[in-house]
């Protein structure tokens, strides 16, 4: 399952994008978005790197 981005908490810093080894995330319109959900490795690197805790997994 791909991550869920809380858009209220997301500041669009891009840390999650830089951390994701599978390039699942991108910053569009100032917020992180899941752009390749089927590529997610569920490694949770994005979640661990997010400074605002805007990322979670179902």
N, C-alpha and C positions, 0 to 999 in steps of 0.2 A: 504494500500500500504506500502511495506517495505521501509526503508530508502535507499538513494543513497549515496554511499561513493565516495568522490573525492580522488582518489588514489594519486594525485599529492600533496594534502594537508595532507593526512593521514601520521602520524609518527609511527603508530603501538603501541601507548602507552597503549592501552587496556582499557582506561577509559570507553569507550562506552560499552565494553563487560561486565565490572563490574557493570555498571549502569542498563543495560537492564534486566527488571524483567522476560522476556520471553525467555532469552538466544537465541535471534535471531542472534547475532553477534559473531564472533570469530576472532582472529588474526591468519592469515596464511601467511607465507612467509613475515612477517614483516609489513603487512597491515591488516586493519579491513576488514572483508568480511561478507556479509549477508549469513548465512548458513541455516536459517529456515524462509524464507520469509513469509510463510503462518501463522507463529506464531506471527507475529508483532501485537502489541496492538495499535500501532500509538500513544503511550503516549509521544513520542518525548524526553524521558529522555536521550537517546543517543545523540541527537542533542544538547540538553542543556549542556551536560557534556563535549562535545568535545572541547579541548583547541585550536584546529586549525581550527575550523569551517569547518571540512571536511564532515559533514553529513547534508543532506537536505532531505526533503520529497517532492514528486511530487505534 
